[in-house]
Amino acid sequence: MAKKESGASELPVVIKADVQGSAEAIANSLEKLNTDEVRARVLQATVGAINEADITLAKASGAPIIGFNVRASKEARDLAEREGVEIRYYAIIYNVIDDIKAVLSGMLAPDIRETFLGNAQILDIFQIARIGKVAGCRITEGKLQRGARVRLLRDNVVIHEGGKLNTLKRFKDDVNEVQTGQECGVGLENFQDIKQGDVIECFLLESVQRSL
């Protein structure tokens, strides 16, 4: 349904209404929803019943048809079913706007939200068969959580970011969390350049859907 042009994701729309005033009001309202990221592109806003030409236009552009106080002819309905064209009927303009706004919101790239979990200082380094380097750590703030994202800081400079904490042991047991003040063994995903004194920062990344 969405196309990408000029950096913005587009939702093409065909509007058919009972009177020209309604068609223009809907088109103008949809235009006000447009942002730099997403926009509704009105292919046509005309008056009258939905016909086969409307279906053909919508099919070619991947657009839904908005029918405001109008209906499709039998021939148009049959063609829409064969071609997979969506027809939406409305009697209230606000409902049109709300629905298109919801579709455009779904086209927005999500925000990535970071939540800090904790820090741990590396006290010693151990070489473990089939695992590689494991850092003996003490949790200095918050907690460490298995599977969370990590940064490695050396003298307060980030030298590694993006991997996961894939090994977390308390004594010889695999655990899911270790709290402040406790010691543990930590292994980082696809990263072995760890040194005594380094700090492991643990955090979560959450994808948050945006809305217009």
BATILUM-28451 format. One line per 8 residues: their letters; for each residue z, y, x of C-alpha. Coordinates in nm, 3 decimals. Layout:
% BATILUM-28451
a	Z Y X  ...
END
This chain:
% BATILUM-28451
makkesga	0.000 0.000 0.000  0.079 0.238 0.287  -0.171 0.370 0.536  -0.108 0.548 0.864  -0.285 0.877 0.920  -0.198 1.178 1.138  0.135 1.020 1.234  0.261 0.994 0.875
selpvvik	0.279 0.679 0.665  0.084 0.741 0.345  0.112 0.604 -0.006  -0.220 0.654 -0.188  -0.180 0.706 -0.564  -0.419 0.727 -0.861  -0.287 0.930 -1.157  -0.417 0.907 -1.515
advqgsae	-0.245 1.114 -1.783  -0.281 1.215 -2.147  -0.334 1.584 -2.068  -0.437 1.774 -1.757  -0.107 1.961 -1.746  0.085 1.634 -1.706  -0.156 1.505 -1.440  -0.118 1.825 -1.239
aianslek	0.261 1.834 -1.282  0.293 1.479 -1.148  0.058 1.548 -0.856  0.245 1.866 -0.763  0.583 1.691 -0.787  0.467 1.408 -0.562  0.338 1.658 -0.306  0.688 1.806 -0.283
lntdevra	0.819 1.468 -0.164  0.600 1.476 0.147  0.760 1.490 0.493  0.635 1.462 0.850  0.696 1.086 0.831  0.583 0.982 0.483  0.364 1.131 0.216  0.212 1.051 -0.123
rvlqatvg	-0.165 1.106 -0.117  -0.306 1.166 -0.465  -0.659 1.025 -0.472  -0.725 1.164 -0.818  -0.527 1.309 -1.108  -0.739 1.297 -1.423  -0.714 1.267 -1.800  -0.789 0.967 -2.021
aineadit	-0.743 0.594 -2.050  -0.739 0.387 -1.731  -1.089 0.248 -1.681  -1.272 0.014 -1.447  -1.372 0.298 -1.213  -1.004 0.380 -1.164  -0.934 0.017 -1.075  -1.220 0.014 -0.824
lakasgap	-1.090 0.332 -0.658  -0.735 0.200 -0.644  -0.851 -0.133 -0.502  -1.052 0.035 -0.226  -0.754 0.247 -0.120  -0.468 0.003 -0.177  -0.320 0.242 -0.433  -0.111 0.182 -0.744
iigfnvra	-0.225 0.349 -1.066  0.021 0.570 -1.250  -0.052 0.579 -1.622  0.133 0.862 -1.794  0.122 0.830 -2.174  -0.206 0.639 -2.142  -0.303 0.272 -2.129  -0.572 0.069 -1.958
skeardla	-0.870 -0.069 -2.146  -0.893 -0.446 -2.173  -1.177 -0.449 -1.921  -0.968 -0.241 -1.680  -0.664 -0.467 -1.726  -0.870 -0.777 -1.658  -1.025 -0.621 -1.347  -0.685 -0.504 -1.221
eregveir	-0.548 -0.856 -1.256  -0.841 -1.005 -1.068  -0.827 -0.745 -0.791  -0.448 -0.734 -0.758  -0.421 -0.365 -0.851  -0.080 -0.253 -0.977  -0.067 -0.037 -1.290  0.259 0.140 -1.372
yyaiiynv	0.310 0.299 -1.714  0.539 0.598 -1.771  0.639 0.838 -2.047  0.882 1.056 -1.847  0.773 1.249 -1.539  1.113 1.216 -1.371  1.077 0.837 -1.376  0.744 0.865 -1.195
iddikavl	0.898 1.085 -0.928  1.203 0.860 -0.885  0.989 0.548 -0.843  0.751 0.704 -0.590  1.045 0.857 -0.406  1.201 0.510 -0.376  0.876 0.367 -0.237  0.843 0.649 0.017
sgmlapdi	1.207 0.607 0.120  1.138 0.241 0.191  0.858 0.349 0.425  1.090 0.562 0.641  1.191 0.419 0.976  1.561 0.326 0.964  1.829 0.510 1.161  1.997 0.308 1.436
retflgna	2.373 0.360 1.427  2.591 0.266 1.724  2.954 0.157 1.684  3.175 0.145 1.994  3.384 -0.172 2.021  3.558 -0.159 2.358  3.561 -0.152 2.738  3.655 -0.414 2.993
qildifqi	3.697 -0.380 3.370  3.563 -0.653 3.595  3.843 -0.788 3.815  3.658 -1.076 3.982  3.327 -1.264 3.982  3.286 -1.639 3.941  2.977 -1.857 3.981  2.963 -2.117 3.701
arigkvag	2.712 -2.403 3.694  2.447 -2.374 3.418  2.577 -2.028 3.327  2.548 -1.819 3.642  2.781 -1.531 3.719  3.082 -1.488 3.494  3.298 -1.178 3.520  3.673 -1.211 3.502
critegkl	3.775 -0.905 3.300  4.067 -0.722 3.147  4.011 -0.538 2.819  4.114 -0.175 2.876  4.016 -0.034 2.537  3.928 -0.179 2.197  3.787 -0.530 2.207  3.496 -0.739 2.330
qrgarvrl	3.295 -0.938 2.077  3.060 -1.227 2.144  2.699 -1.141 2.060  2.758 -0.764 2.071  2.542 -0.530 2.278  2.661 -0.427 2.624  2.621 -0.157 2.885  2.730 -0.204 3.244
lrdnvvih	2.878 0.103 3.412  2.928 0.140 3.786  3.117 0.452 3.894  3.057 0.588 3.540  2.680 0.548 3.575  2.495 0.316 3.335  2.307 0.059 3.544  2.222 -0.187 3.266
eggklntl	2.184 -0.158 2.890  2.036 -0.359 2.607  2.144 -0.716 2.665  2.408 -0.908 2.475  2.747 -1.048 2.561  2.653 -1.415 2.540  2.956 -1.574 2.708  3.314 -1.492 2.613
krfkddvn	3.597 -1.719 2.725  3.974 -1.696 2.699  4.111 -1.932 2.961  3.869 -2.228 2.919  3.803 -2.180 2.549  3.499 -2.010 2.397  3.619 -1.729 2.170  3.455 -1.470 1.946
evqtgqec	3.680 -1.173 2.029  3.923 -1.059 2.296  4.160 -0.768 2.236  4.302 -0.483 2.448  4.526 -0.596 2.734  4.395 -0.952 2.740  4.190 -1.111 3.016  3.872 -1.309 2.963
gvglenfq	3.555 -1.445 3.119  3.233 -1.265 3.033  2.867 -1.350 3.085  2.584 -1.104 3.019  2.247 -1.202 2.876  1.971 -1.205 3.142  2.169 -0.994 3.388  2.353 -1.111 3.700
dikqgdvi	2.399 -0.795 3.911  2.766 -0.750 3.831  3.034 -0.637 4.077  3.410 -0.610 4.094  3.518 -0.275 3.948  3.224 -0.246 3.708  3.303 -0.160 3.347  3.149 -0.349 3.055
ecfllesv	3.105 -0.134 2.745  3.064 -0.331 2.423  2.902 -0.192 2.106  2.716 -0.283 1.788  2.382 -0.149 1.665  2.325 -0.123 1.291  1.999 -0.043 1.117  2.064 0.204 0.831
qrsl	1.796 0.260 0.567  1.718 0.626 0.507  1.618 0.797 0.185  1.434 1.114 0.089
END
